[in-house]
């Protein structure tokens, strides 16, 4: 899976934003924390959910299962708005 080219990722002040361009079906801005931004950055390239989780585990020290839940939540939200290819 990969973030569709119709979406731009921007980070500022510890927050991350996903902004659709004119070609996207979604209209609005999605705002999230540092974890959200890290997942978006990884999704700029083709990857799998398992690869996302492995990369996130190397970046963040979190309780067992928390990273998996966070990654799944981000993926579900991105699928809901049509921001993912694959």
N, C-alpha and C positions, 0 to 999 in steps of 0.2 A: 504494500500500500504506500501511497505517497500523497502529499498535499497537492491539490489541484493548482495549476498555474494561475488561476483566477483569484488567488488569495495571497495577500501580503502579510508578513509577520513583522511586527514592530514591538520593541521593548523599550520601556522608559520608566525610571523610578521604581524598579522592582516589580513592575507589572508588565504583562505581555498582552498584545492585542492582535487579533486576527481580523483583517480588513478585506472585504471582498472588492474586486474591481468591477467595472461595468459588465463584464462577461459572466459574472457569477449569478446563480439562481437565488442566492441568499442576499438579503439586504439588511444590514445592521453591522454592529461591531461586537466581537466576542472578546471579553476581557478575562484575564486569568493571572495566576501567580507565577512564580519562578518555575515551578514544576510544569505548569501548562506551557510556558515558553520553551523549556528544554525539550518537551515532547514535540512541539511544533518545529523546532530547529532540526530535530532528528528526522522529521517527516518531509523535509525538503528533498531528501534522497529516498529512493525506493528502499523499504525496510519491512520487517514483519513485526508482529506484536511481541514475539519472543525476543527479537533483537532490541526492540525498544526497552523492554523490561531489563535486559542485561545491561544496556547502556545506562539506564537510569540508576540501577543498583550501584554502578561504579561511580556515579556522580553524587548520589545522595545517601546519607546514612538514615535509614528509616526502619521502623518495626517490620517484622516479617509479614508479608501480605499487603502492606500499605502501598508499596510501589505498584504492585499488580493491580490493585483496586483503582489507584489514581490513573494509571495508563489506560485501563479499560474504560474509565469514566470519560477521559478525554477523547478516546477513539469513538465511543458511542455518541458523544456530542457532535464531533466532527462529521460523523456519518449522518446524523440527524439533519444537519444543515447542508449536506451534499458537498463537503469540502475535501473528501478523500477520493482518490482514484484507487480502485482495487479493494 
